[in-house]
Amino acid sequence: MLFSTGGAAIKAANFTGWQVASFRSGVAALALLIAVPAARRGFGWKTAAVGVIYAVTLVTFVLANRLTTSANAIYLQSTAPLYLLLLGPWLLKERISRRDIPVLLAVVAGLALVFLGEDAPSATAPHPVRGNLLAVLSGVSYAVMLIGLRRLGRDQATEGHGISAVILGNLIACVAVLPWALPLGPTPMVSWGVILYLGVFQIGVAYLLVTAGLRRVPALEASLLLLVETALNPVWSWWLLSEVPSVLALCGGGVIIAATIWQTLRSVSTRPVEAT
């Protein structure tokens, strides 16, 4: 639920997209460094590479939210499973099976519906097409980041460095876009409060809760619970900012969510049972 508030909060801050991206990530990196001191020992070139990809994901997601509806931004980023399936054979040596093809087609259909449901420019979504394209880029980089985190986890030398990659990604995002975030003009204190909320709670506390929950909840249940972010993200923007996505975009988002659930359930049901 904390993750899902990102779209509305990003739009609510009285900053430019570059400023939100930089300050949000800076606060998140600081919060995680304080909360997880052990992560300071996990920095290396492999971790840094994943951090760079995560930084791209962070920045493009913020910019997409400022330009298009939060529904479109989260739905298009949620097409990451499509890119995971396509990139898996190349980066993870995991081949696509025939049973993956319906999932790929479903995600492509959802992607097409979101783009076909083009929204007219509005106060909270001034450049929908540009925002949609950035959201697609965010989905691609998110998929590559997940592959990177998986490779870190499979290598004994970098096992457990995922949190370090998250911190580095936020630090890189903060510094990389800072030149576009300056200079700062007069800003209401409430906007700084929104930035603190985004960094500390929407990223920092949310990530800590997920890592704690994953130690107690089966992977399948966790992956399905995390779909709450995709489902609730547009709800917060509708409730707090009166932002209403197009019907086609909502239908496309539903198709993407359904395809993700189907892929998750199918991958677990077909996983070999280990001998005990």
TORMIFI-377021 format. One record per residue (C-alpha): residue number from 1; x, y, z; residue in three letters. Coordinates in nm, 3 decimals, padded with zeros to 5 digits. Last residue first. Layout:
+------+---------+---------+---------+------+
| resi |      c1 |      c2 |      c3 | resn |
+------+---------+---------+---------+------+
|  NUM |       X |       Y |       Z |  ALA |
...
+------+---------+---------+---------+------+
***
This chain:
+------+---------+---------+---------+------+
| resi |      c1 |      c2 |      c3 | resn |
+------+---------+---------+---------+------+
|  276 |  01.344 | -03.366 |  00.133 |  THR |
|  275 |  01.320 | -03.397 | -00.245 |  ALA |
|  274 |  01.249 | -03.076 | -00.432 |  GLU |
|  273 |  00.916 | -03.037 | -00.611 |  VAL |
|  272 |  00.964 | -02.916 | -00.967 |  PRO |
|  271 |  00.801 | -02.578 | -01.047 |  ARG |
|  270 |  00.496 | -02.614 | -01.276 |  THR |
|  269 |  00.236 | -02.493 | -01.022 |  SER |
|  268 |  00.463 | -02.207 | -00.910 |  VAL |
|  267 |  00.523 | -02.077 | -01.264 |  SER |
|  266 |  00.153 | -02.109 | -01.344 |  ARG |
|  265 |  00.036 | -01.906 | -01.045 |  LEU |
|  264 |  00.285 | -01.627 | -01.116 |  THR |
|  263 |  00.214 | -01.621 | -01.491 |  GLN |
|  262 | -00.162 | -01.609 | -01.428 |  TRP |
|  261 | -00.129 | -01.327 | -01.175 |  ILE |
|  260 |  00.088 | -01.128 | -01.418 |  THR |
|  259 | -00.156 | -01.186 | -01.703 |  ALA |
|  258 | -00.448 | -01.071 | -01.485 |  ALA |
|  257 | -00.259 | -00.755 | -01.383 |  ILE |
|  256 | -00.172 | -00.676 | -01.747 |  ILE |
|  255 | -00.532 | -00.738 | -01.862 |  VAL |
|  254 | -00.670 | -00.517 | -01.585 |  GLY |
|  253 | -00.427 | -00.241 | -01.675 |  GLY |
|  252 | -00.541 | -00.258 | -02.036 |  GLY |
|  251 | -00.905 | -00.232 | -01.928 |  CYS |
|  250 | -00.822 |  00.070 | -01.711 |  LEU |
|  249 | -00.635 |  00.229 | -02.002 |  ALA |
|  248 | -00.930 |  00.160 | -02.233 |  LEU |
|  247 | -01.167 |  00.327 | -01.986 |  VAL |
|  246 | -00.950 |  00.639 | -01.978 |  SER |
|  245 | -00.781 |  00.747 | -01.655 |  PRO |
|  244 | -00.959 |  00.974 | -01.402 |  VAL |
|  243 | -00.753 |  01.215 | -01.189 |  GLU |
|  242 | -00.963 |  01.372 | -00.913 |  SER |
|  241 | -00.642 |  01.456 | -00.722 |  LEU |
|  240 | -00.691 |  01.280 | -00.385 |  LEU |
|  239 | -00.947 |  01.009 | -00.468 |  TRP |
|  238 | -00.856 |  00.956 | -00.834 |  TRP |
|  237 | -00.482 |  00.970 | -00.766 |  SER |
|  236 | -00.519 |  00.730 | -00.471 |  TRP |
|  235 | -00.728 |  00.490 | -00.682 |  VAL |
|  234 | -00.481 |  00.494 | -00.972 |  PRO |
|  233 | -00.205 |  00.348 | -00.746 |  ASN |
|  232 | -00.439 |  00.099 | -00.577 |  LEU |
|  231 | -00.435 | -00.185 | -00.833 |  ALA |
|  230 | -00.071 | -00.163 | -00.936 |  THR |
|  229 |  00.050 | -00.135 | -00.577 |  GLU |
|  228 | -00.185 | -00.412 | -00.459 |  VAL |
|  227 |  00.002 | -00.633 | -00.708 |  LEU |
|  226 |  00.256 | -00.670 | -00.428 |  LEU |
|  225 |  00.013 | -00.906 | -00.254 |  LEU |
|  224 |  00.032 | -01.143 | -00.551 |  LEU |
|  223 |  00.412 | -01.153 | -00.542 |  SER |
|  222 |  00.410 | -01.207 | -00.166 |  ALA |
|  221 |  00.156 | -01.489 | -00.182 |  GLU |
|  220 |  00.363 | -01.671 | -00.443 |  LEU |
|  219 |  00.690 | -01.618 | -00.253 |  ALA |
|  218 |  00.549 | -01.765 |  00.069 |  PRO |
|  217 |  00.520 | -01.513 |  00.357 |  VAL |
|  216 |  00.741 | -01.498 |  00.667 |  ARG |
|  215 |  01.088 | -01.396 |  00.545 |  ARG |
|  214 |  00.932 | -01.208 |  00.253 |  LEU |
|  213 |  00.747 | -00.990 |  00.503 |  GLY |
|  212 |  01.068 | -00.845 |  00.645 |  ALA |
|  211 |  01.201 | -00.763 |  00.298 |  THR |
|  210 |  00.867 | -00.610 |  00.201 |  VAL |
|  209 |  00.842 | -00.408 |  00.521 |  LEU |
|  208 |  01.196 | -00.272 |  00.473 |  LEU |
|  207 |  01.113 | -00.172 |  00.113 |  TYR |
|  206 |  00.795 |  00.006 |  00.220 |  ALA |
|  205 |  00.979 |  00.185 |  00.502 |  VAL |
|  204 |  01.236 |  00.329 |  00.260 |  GLY |
|  203 |  01.043 |  00.384 | -00.065 |  ILE |
|  202 |  00.696 |  00.526 |  00.011 |  GLN |
|  201 |  00.789 |  00.585 |  00.376 |  PHE |
|  200 |  01.120 |  00.769 |  00.404 |  VAL |
|  199 |  01.173 |  00.899 |  00.051 |  GLY |
|  198 |  00.814 |  00.968 | -00.051 |  LEU |
|  197 |  00.710 |  01.101 |  00.291 |  TYR |
|  196 |  01.012 |  01.331 |  00.306 |  LEU |
|  195 |  00.930 |  01.460 | -00.043 |  ILE |
|  194 |  00.566 |  01.519 |  00.057 |  VAL |
|  193 |  00.680 |  01.712 |  00.364 |  GLY |
|  192 |  00.903 |  01.923 |  00.142 |  TRP |
|  191 |  00.591 |  02.000 | -00.059 |  SER |
|  190 |  00.406 |  02.097 |  00.259 |  VAL |
|  189 |  00.682 |  02.343 |  00.339 |  MET |
|  188 |  00.581 |  02.552 |  00.038 |  PRO |
|  187 |  00.866 |  02.613 | -00.211 |  THR |
|  186 |  01.040 |  02.935 | -00.308 |  PRO |
|  185 |  01.271 |  02.857 | -00.602 |  GLY |
|  184 |  01.538 |  02.591 | -00.621 |  LEU |
|  183 |  01.816 |  02.611 | -00.875 |  PRO |
|  182 |  01.858 |  02.326 | -00.941 |  LEU |
|  181 |  01.673 |  02.003 | -01.020 |  ALA |
|  180 |  01.825 |  01.967 | -01.368 |  TRP |
|  179 |  02.178 |  01.959 | -01.220 |  PRO |
|  178 |  02.050 |  01.716 | -00.951 |  LEU |
|  177 |  01.951 |  01.453 | -01.208 |  VAL |
|  176 |  02.257 |  01.230 | -01.171 |  ALA |
|  175 |  02.312 |  01.298 | -00.799 |  VAL |
|  174 |  01.971 |  01.181 | -00.674 |  CYS |
|  173 |  01.940 |  00.894 | -00.920 |  ALA |
|  172 |  02.289 |  00.768 | -00.831 |  ILE |
|  171 |  02.211 |  00.779 | -00.458 |  LEU |
|  170 |  01.879 |  00.601 | -00.512 |  ASN |
|  169 |  02.042 |  00.330 | -00.718 |  GLY |
|  168 |  02.320 |  00.292 | -00.463 |  LEU |
|  167 |  02.066 |  00.234 | -00.186 |  ILE |
|  166 |  01.872 | -00.021 | -00.394 |  VAL |
|  165 |  02.194 | -00.196 | -00.498 |  ALA |
|  164 |  02.301 | -00.219 | -00.132 |  SER |
|  163 |  01.960 | -00.369 | -00.048 |  ILE |
|  162 |  02.018 | -00.637 | -00.312 |  GLY |
|  161 |  02.367 | -00.723 | -00.183 |  HIS |
|  160 |  02.244 | -01.031 |  00.003 |  GLY |
|  159 |  02.438 | -01.274 | -00.216 |  GLU |
|  158 |  02.721 | -01.090 | -00.395 |  THR |
|  157 |  03.007 | -01.340 | -00.357 |  ALA |
|  156 |  02.766 | -01.636 | -00.356 |  GLN |
|  155 |  02.637 | -01.539 | -00.700 |  ASP |
|  154 |  02.271 | -01.639 | -00.748 |  ARG |
|  153 |  02.141 | -01.342 | -00.548 |  GLY |
|  152 |  02.340 | -01.090 | -00.752 |  LEU |
|  151 |  02.211 | -01.254 | -01.069 |  ARG |
|  150 |  01.854 | -01.221 | -00.942 |  ARG |
|  149 |  01.908 | -00.855 | -00.856 |  LEU |
|  148 |  02.039 | -00.795 | -01.208 |  GLY |
|  147 |  01.740 | -00.970 | -01.365 |  ILE |
|  146 |  01.511 | -00.756 | -01.149 |  LEU |
|  145 |  01.699 | -00.445 | -01.264 |  MET |
|  144 |  01.660 | -00.548 | -01.630 |  VAL |
|  143 |  01.283 | -00.581 | -01.576 |  ALA |
|  142 |  01.268 | -00.242 | -01.405 |  TYR |
|  141 |  01.467 | -00.088 | -01.691 |  SER |
|  140 |  01.210 | -00.217 | -01.941 |  VAL |
|  139 |  00.914 | -00.102 | -01.729 |  GLY |
|  138 |  01.066 |  00.243 | -01.678 |  SER |
|  137 |  01.120 |  00.272 | -02.053 |  LEU |
|  136 |  00.749 |  00.192 | -02.099 |  VAL |
|  135 |  00.667 |  00.461 | -01.841 |  ALA |
|  134 |  00.881 |  00.710 | -02.031 |  LEU |
|  133 |  00.682 |  00.634 | -02.347 |  LEU |
|  132 |  00.353 |  00.682 | -02.160 |  ASN |
|  131 |  00.472 |  01.015 | -02.020 |  GLY |
|  130 |  00.557 |  01.145 | -02.366 |  ARG |
|  129 |  00.214 |  01.041 | -02.490 |  VAL |
|  128 |  00.029 |  01.181 | -02.185 |  PRO |
|  127 |  00.187 |  01.531 | -02.181 |  HIS |
|  126 |  00.002 |  01.750 | -01.926 |  PRO |
|  125 | -00.117 |  01.471 | -01.691 |  ALA |
|  124 | -00.212 |  01.630 | -01.355 |  THR |
|  123 | -00.346 |  01.954 | -01.506 |  ALA |
|  122 | -00.489 |  01.774 | -01.807 |  SER |
|  121 | -00.383 |  01.663 | -02.156 |  PRO |
|  120 | -00.643 |  01.438 | -02.326 |  ALA |
|  119 | -00.594 |  01.071 | -02.247 |  ASP |
|  118 | -00.491 |  00.813 | -02.503 |  GLU |
|  117 | -00.683 |  00.489 | -02.455 |  GLY |
|  116 | -00.504 |  00.333 | -02.749 |  LEU |
|  115 | -00.178 |  00.342 | -02.555 |  PHE |
|  114 | -00.325 |  00.163 | -02.253 |  VAL |
|  113 | -00.506 | -00.085 | -02.480 |  LEU |
|  112 | -00.184 | -00.166 | -02.668 |  ALA |
|  111 |  00.003 | -00.244 | -02.346 |  LEU |
|  110 | -00.278 | -00.471 | -02.232 |  GLY |
|  109 | -00.264 | -00.657 | -02.563 |  ALA |
|  108 |  00.117 | -00.690 | -02.534 |  VAL |
|  107 |  00.071 | -00.826 | -02.180 |  VAL |
|  106 | -00.182 | -01.082 | -02.307 |  ALA |
|  105 |  00.043 | -01.184 | -02.597 |  LEU |
|  104 |  00.338 | -01.243 | -02.366 |  LEU |
|  103 |  00.122 | -01.443 | -02.126 |  VAL |
|  102 | -00.012 | -01.655 | -02.414 |  PRO |
|  101 |  00.352 | -01.719 | -02.527 |  ILE |
|  100 |  00.480 | -01.838 | -02.189 |  ASP |
|   99 |  00.327 | -02.187 | -02.234 |  ARG |
|   98 |  00.542 | -02.235 | -02.543 |  ARG |
|   97 |  00.848 | -02.205 | -02.322 |  SER |
|   96 |  01.090 | -01.913 | -02.319 |  ILE |
|   95 |  01.445 | -02.019 | -02.234 |  ARG |
|   94 |  01.633 | -01.916 | -01.920 |  GLU |
|   93 |  01.997 | -01.837 | -02.000 |  LYS |
|   92 |  01.977 | -01.547 | -01.753 |  LEU |
|   91 |  02.073 | -01.251 | -01.974 |  LEU |
|   90 |  01.983 | -01.370 | -02.325 |  TRP |
|   89 |  01.711 | -01.630 | -02.256 |  PRO |
|   88 |  01.560 | -01.409 | -01.983 |  GLY |
|   87 |  01.538 | -01.093 | -02.195 |  LEU |
|   86 |  01.205 | -01.175 | -02.362 |  LEU |
|   85 |  01.044 | -01.328 | -02.054 |  LEU |
|   84 |  01.166 | -01.046 | -01.833 |  LEU |
|   83 |  01.053 | -00.792 | -02.093 |  TYR |
|   82 |  00.696 | -00.918 | -02.079 |  LEU |
|   81 |  00.712 | -00.951 | -01.699 |  PRO |
|   80 |  00.804 | -00.576 | -01.686 |  ALA |
|   79 |  00.462 | -00.478 | -01.829 |  THR |
|   78 |  00.392 | -00.337 | -01.482 |  SER |
|   77 |  00.575 | -00.017 | -01.579 |  GLN |
|   76 |  00.303 |  00.044 | -01.836 |  LEU |
|   75 |  00.027 | -00.010 | -01.580 |  TYR |
|   74 |  00.201 |  00.207 | -01.319 |  ILE |
|   73 |  00.248 |  00.505 | -01.549 |  ALA |
|   72 | -00.090 |  00.468 | -01.720 |  ASN |
|   71 | -00.272 |  00.470 | -01.386 |  ALA |
|   70 | -00.059 |  00.760 | -01.257 |  SER |
|   69 | -00.189 |  00.963 | -01.549 |  THR |
|   68 |  00.075 |  01.107 | -01.784 |  THR |
|   67 |  00.347 |  01.373 | -01.757 |  LEU |
|   66 |  00.433 |  01.393 | -01.385 |  ARG |
|   65 |  00.393 |  01.019 | -01.337 |  ASN |
|   64 |  00.622 |  00.950 | -01.633 |  ALA |
|   63 |  00.891 |  01.175 | -01.484 |  LEU |
|   62 |  00.877 |  00.987 | -01.153 |  VAL |
|   61 |  00.887 |  00.646 | -01.322 |  PHE |
|   60 |  01.172 |  00.753 | -01.552 |  THR |
|   59 |  01.381 |  00.866 | -01.254 |  VAL |
|   58 |  01.334 |  00.557 | -01.040 |  LEU |
|   57 |  01.380 |  00.305 | -01.322 |  THR |
|   56 |  01.695 |  00.480 | -01.447 |  VAL |
|   55 |  01.832 |  00.473 | -01.091 |  ALA |
|   54 |  01.753 |  00.099 | -01.072 |  TYR |
|   53 |  01.962 |  00.043 | -01.385 |  ILE |
|   52 |  02.253 |  00.236 | -01.229 |  VAL |
|   51 |  02.215 |  00.042 | -00.902 |  GLY |
|   50 |  02.235 | -00.291 | -01.087 |  VAL |
|   49 |  02.571 | -00.182 | -01.227 |  ALA |
|   48 |  02.679 | -00.055 | -00.884 |  ALA |
|   47 |  02.606 | -00.393 | -00.726 |  THR |
|   46 |  02.821 | -00.561 | -00.988 |  LYS |
|   45 |  03.098 | -00.304 | -00.935 |  TRP |
|   44 |  03.097 | -00.343 | -00.558 |  GLY |
|   43 |  02.909 | -00.209 | -00.254 |  PHE |
|   42 |  02.780 | -00.461 | -00.003 |  GLY |
|   41 |  02.947 | -00.336 |  00.318 |  ARG |
|   40 |  02.722 | -00.030 |  00.352 |  ARG |
|   39 |  02.420 | -00.263 |  00.352 |  ALA |
|   38 |  02.501 | -00.367 |  00.711 |  ALA |
|   37 |  02.393 | -00.023 |  00.835 |  PRO |
|   36 |  02.029 | -00.091 |  00.732 |  VAL |
|   35 |  01.805 |  00.180 |  00.883 |  ALA |
|   34 |  02.052 |  00.468 |  00.854 |  ILE |
|   33 |  02.161 |  00.379 |  00.500 |  LEU |
|   32 |  01.796 |  00.316 |  00.411 |  LEU |
|   31 |  01.685 |  00.662 |  00.526 |  ALA |
|   30 |  01.976 |  00.834 |  00.352 |  LEU |
|   29 |  01.907 |  00.655 |  00.023 |  ALA |
|   28 |  01.534 |  00.733 |  00.046 |  ALA |
|   27 |  01.597 |  01.104 |  00.117 |  VAL |
|   26 |  01.826 |  01.133 | -00.185 |  GLY |
|   25 |  01.585 |  00.937 | -00.404 |  SER |
|   24 |  01.294 |  01.168 | -00.326 |  ARG |
|   23 |  01.513 |  01.478 | -00.369 |  PHE |
|   22 |  01.638 |  01.383 | -00.716 |  SER |
|   21 |  01.318 |  01.244 | -00.871 |  ALA |
|   20 |  01.099 |  01.516 | -00.717 |  VAL |
|   19 |  01.335 |  01.786 | -00.844 |  GLN |
|   18 |  01.349 |  01.640 | -01.194 |  TRP |
|   17 |  00.968 |  01.617 | -01.210 |  GLY |
|   16 |  00.938 |  01.982 | -01.114 |  THR |
|   15 |  00.829 |  02.065 | -00.760 |  PHE |
|   14 |  00.500 |  02.149 | -00.587 |  ASN |
|   13 |  00.456 |  01.792 | -00.462 |  ALA |
|   12 |  00.109 |  01.649 | -00.531 |  ALA |
|   11 |  00.197 |  01.465 | -00.853 |  LYS |
|   10 |  00.468 |  01.255 | -00.689 |  ILE |
|    9 |  00.234 |  01.193 | -00.393 |  ALA |
|    8 | -00.048 |  01.064 | -00.616 |  ALA |
|    7 |  00.176 |  00.824 | -00.809 |  GLY |
|    6 |  00.376 |  00.706 | -00.508 |  GLY |
|    5 |  00.081 |  00.601 | -00.292 |  THR |
|    4 |  00.094 |  00.245 | -00.430 |  SER |
|    3 |  00.433 |  00.170 | -00.272 |  PHE |
|    2 |  00.287 |  00.238 |  00.072 |  LEU |
|    1 |  00.000 |  00.000 |  00.000 |  MET |
+------+---------+---------+---------+------+
***
